[in-house]
Amino acid sequence: MGSRIDPEFDRNDDERGIRESMPRLTTRLKRSIARRLLSKYLDNFSKFKTYDEGYMMALYTDLHLTPTKIRALVPKMTNEKDHLVMGRLLSVFEPWYNNAVATGRIVI
């Protein structure tokens, strides 16, 4: 299977190229992407206020969040609404994370 751009391009080369290009992203760009994702997740969390397995797993896999990282982010939230939502998120995410680690769904 080749890429859509060049049918002669080997799929393994394509996947390797993607993996190799990821470290080239600047830290600033990575933070910008993470901020946008986190903002999207916070908006959803503040609207629905529900515990959802898929949502919690997405926070862990997409943003590599852990309770420790969330605790570090809470004081940096300048918007009071985001600060409160992050605190609420921590209160839901931490028990889920601890349970996921204990049951083997997440391997540290």
Secondary structure, DSSP 4 states (H G I P E B T S, - for coil): ---SS-TTS-HHHHHHHHHHHGGGS-HHHHHHHHHHHHHHHHHHHHHH----HHHHHHHHHHH---HHHHHHHGGG--SHHHHHHHHHHHHHHHHHHHHHHHHTSS--
